[in-house]
Amino acid sequence: MSKHYCNIDFNDQHKHSELLIRRNAEYLLDSQDRLYVQTYYSINRRKMVCIIGLILILTFFLVFLFCGYIVHAHYSFAAQETSESEVPDVEETPGSDECPTEAPTIYDRCSTEHIAYADAWALYEQGGPDQLQFCINLIYARHGYRFKPGDKNDIYFSQQEWYQDLEKGPVYYEELNPYEQANSDLLVGILKDEGYR
C-alpha cells in the first residue's frame, strides 16, 4: 500500500511586499518514504494590480502632456505664421497710450471679409486687448458711432476724413453687415476668454 502525503508551506509569504511569493511543497509519494521537495513561485496579485494601475496612470498622464504640447505648438505656429505675413509691427498699430496714425490691413479688412481666428489672436498677442478693442471701435465708427467727447477714440476718428462726413449717433449690432457682425463677435469672444470683458 502506498502513502501519499503533501505539505505546502506558505510561510506567510503572501503578506510580504514582494511581487513574487515563494512557496515550498513536500511530497511523500511511495512506500519507500521518498521525500520530494519542490519550490515554486507565484505572483502577488495585489502588487500586480497596483503596478498595472500605476503604469496606466503614467501612460494617461504622458498622453495628456503630449496632446497639450501638440495643441500648443499648433496654435503657436499658426500665430507666428500670420504675424509674420499680415500683422504690422507694434509701432504701426495703436497702443494703449496713443492714437493710430495708419490703418494696417487687418483694420481695413474687418468690414469687408471674415477675419481668421489666427489673425485676430496674432493681433492680440502683438498689441494686447487694446488692439482688439480698437478694431471693434473701428467697425462701429464706420457706421457713425458717437464716442465720448475728448475720448482718445473721439479724437482719433474725428481726424479721419471718412468719419467727419458721417452722421453721428448710436449704432446697433443689427446695423452691422454680416462680416462686421462675425468679426465683432470673434474679437469680443477673445476679449471675454482673456478676461477683459
C-alpha positions as CSV (number, residue, x, y, z in Angstrom):
1,M,0.0,0.0,0.0
2,S,1.4,3.4,-1.0
3,K,1.3,6.5,1.1
4,H,0.5,9.9,-0.4
5,Y,1.4,12.9,1.7
6,C,1.5,16.6,0.6
7,N,2.5,19.6,2.7
8,I,2.6,23.1,1.2
9,D,4.5,25.7,3.2
10,F,3.2,29.2,2.6
11,N,5.3,30.8,5.3
12,D,3.0,33.8,5.4
13,Q,4.8,34.9,2.2
14,H,1.5,36.3,0.8
15,K,1.6,39.1,3.3
16,H,5.0,40.3,2.3
17,S,5.5,43.2,0.0
18,E,7.3,41.1,-2.7
19,L,6.0,40.7,-6.2
20,L,6.8,37.0,-6.2
21,I,5.8,34.8,-3.4
22,R,7.9,31.7,-2.6
23,R,6.1,28.5,-1.7
24,N,7.6,25.1,-0.8
25,A,5.8,21.9,-1.3
26,E,6.9,18.5,0.1
27,Y,5.6,15.3,-1.3
28,L,6.0,11.8,0.2
29,L,4.8,9.6,-2.7
30,D,5.5,6.0,-2.1
31,S,6.1,3.2,0.4
32,Q,9.9,3.7,0.3
33,D,9.5,7.1,2.1
34,R,11.0,9.1,-0.6
35,L,10.6,12.8,0.0
36,Y,10.3,15.1,-2.9
37,V,10.6,18.8,-2.3
38,Q,9.6,21.4,-4.8
39,T,9.9,25.2,-4.6
40,Y,7.7,27.3,-6.8
41,Y,6.8,31.0,-7.0
42,S,3.5,32.7,-7.6
43,I,2.7,36.3,-8.3
44,N,1.4,38.6,-5.6
45,R,-1.9,39.7,-7.2
46,R,-2.4,42.7,-5.0
47,K,1.1,44.1,-6.0
48,M,0.5,43.2,-9.7
49,V,-2.8,45.2,-9.7
50,C,-1.0,48.2,-8.2
51,I,1.8,48.1,-10.7
52,I,-0.6,47.8,-13.7
53,G,-2.6,50.7,-12.2
54,L,0.5,52.9,-11.9
55,I,1.5,52.1,-15.5
56,L,-1.9,53.1,-16.8
57,I,-1.9,56.3,-14.8
58,L,1.5,57.2,-16.0
59,T,0.6,56.4,-19.6
60,F,-2.5,58.6,-19.4
61,F,-0.5,61.4,-17.9
62,L,2.1,61.2,-20.7
63,V,-0.6,61.1,-23.4
64,F,-2.2,64.2,-21.8
65,L,1.1,66.1,-21.8
66,F,1.9,65.1,-25.4
67,C,-1.6,66.2,-26.6
68,G,-1.2,69.5,-24.7
69,Y,2.2,70.1,-26.3
70,I,0.8,69.3,-29.8
71,V,-2.1,71.8,-29.4
72,H,0.2,74.5,-28.0
73,A,2.7,74.0,-30.8
74,H,-0.1,74.2,-33.4
75,Y,-1.5,77.5,-32.1
76,S,2.0,79.0,-31.7
77,F,2.9,78.1,-35.2
78,A,-0.4,79.5,-36.6
79,A,0.0,82.7,-34.7
80,Q,3.6,83.1,-35.7
81,E,2.8,82.4,-39.4
82,T,0.1,85.0,-39.5
83,S,2.0,87.6,-37.5
84,E,4.9,87.4,-40.0
85,S,2.7,87.8,-43.1
86,E,-0.2,90.1,-42.2
87,V,0.1,91.8,-38.8
88,P,2.0,95.1,-38.7
89,D,4.7,95.9,-36.2
90,V,3.8,97.3,-32.8
91,E,4.9,100.8,-33.8
92,E,2.4,100.8,-36.6
93,T,-0.6,99.8,-34.6
94,P,-2.3,101.9,-31.9
95,G,-1.1,101.4,-28.4
96,S,-3.0,102.0,-25.2
97,D,-1.5,105.5,-24.8
98,E,-1.5,106.7,-28.3
99,C,-3.8,107.1,-31.3
100,P,-3.1,105.2,-34.5
101,T,-1.6,107.0,-37.4
102,E,-2.2,104.5,-40.2
103,A,-4.6,101.6,-40.7
104,P,-2.9,98.2,-41.2
105,T,-4.6,95.6,-43.4
106,I,-6.4,93.8,-40.6
107,Y,-8.3,97.0,-39.8
108,D,-9.1,97.5,-43.5
109,R,-10.5,94.0,-43.8
110,C,-12.6,93.9,-40.7
111,S,-15.7,95.3,-42.6
112,T,-15.2,93.6,-45.9
113,E,-14.2,90.0,-45.1
114,H,-14.1,87.4,-42.3
115,I,-11.0,87.7,-40.1
116,A,-9.5,84.4,-39.2
117,Y,-9.1,83.5,-35.6
118,A,-5.3,83.1,-36.0
119,D,-5.1,86.7,-37.4
120,A,-7.2,88.1,-34.5
121,W,-5.1,86.1,-32.0
122,A,-1.9,87.3,-33.5
123,L,-3.1,90.9,-33.2
124,Y,-4.0,90.3,-29.6
125,E,-0.6,88.7,-28.9
126,Q,1.2,91.5,-30.6
127,G,-0.6,94.5,-29.2
128,G,-2.9,93.3,-26.4
129,P,-6.6,93.8,-25.8
130,D,-6.3,97.5,-26.9
131,Q,-5.7,96.4,-30.5
132,L,-8.8,94.2,-30.5
133,Q,-10.9,96.9,-28.9
134,F,-9.7,99.4,-31.5
135,C,-10.7,97.1,-34.3
136,I,-14.2,96.8,-32.7
137,N,-14.4,100.6,-32.3
138,L,-13.4,100.9,-36.0
139,I,-16.2,98.7,-37.1
140,Y,-18.7,100.8,-35.2
141,A,-17.0,104.1,-36.2
142,R,-17.6,103.2,-39.9
143,H,-21.3,103.5,-39.2
144,G,-21.0,106.8,-37.4
145,Y,-20.9,105.7,-33.8
146,R,-20.6,108.7,-31.4
147,F,-17.7,108.3,-28.9
148,K,-17.5,110.3,-25.7
149,P,-16.2,113.8,-26.5
150,G,-12.5,114.1,-25.7
151,D,-12.1,110.3,-25.6
152,K,-9.0,109.1,-27.5
153,N,-11.3,107.3,-29.9
154,D,-13.3,110.5,-30.5
155,I,-10.0,112.4,-31.0
156,Y,-8.6,109.9,-33.5
157,F,-11.7,109.2,-35.5
158,S,-12.6,112.9,-35.7
159,Q,-9.3,113.4,-37.6
160,Q,-10.3,110.8,-40.2
161,E,-12.0,112.3,-43.3
162,W,-14.3,109.4,-43.8
163,Y,-15.6,109.7,-40.2
164,Q,-16.2,113.5,-40.4
165,D,-18.8,113.2,-43.1
166,L,-20.9,110.5,-41.2
167,E,-24.0,111.3,-39.2
168,K,-23.1,110.6,-35.6
169,G,-25.2,108.7,-33.1
170,P,-25.8,105.3,-31.5
171,V,-25.0,102.3,-33.7
172,Y,-26.7,98.9,-33.0
173,Y,-25.3,95.5,-33.7
174,E,-28.1,94.8,-36.2
175,E,-26.9,97.7,-38.4
176,L,-23.5,96.0,-39.0
177,N,-23.0,93.9,-42.1
178,P,-22.5,90.1,-41.7
179,Y,-18.7,90.4,-41.9
180,E,-18.7,93.1,-39.3
181,Q,-21.0,91.1,-37.0
182,A,-18.9,88.0,-37.3
183,N,-15.6,89.8,-36.8
184,S,-17.1,91.8,-33.8
185,D,-18.2,88.5,-32.3
186,L,-14.8,87.0,-32.8
187,L,-12.9,89.9,-31.2
188,V,-15.3,90.2,-28.3
189,G,-15.0,86.5,-27.8
190,I,-11.3,86.7,-27.5
191,L,-11.5,89.6,-25.0
192,K,-14.0,87.6,-22.9
193,D,-11.9,84.5,-23.0
194,E,-8.9,86.5,-21.8
195,G,-10.8,88.2,-19.0
196,Y,-11.1,91.7,-20.4
197,R,-14.9,91.7,-20.6
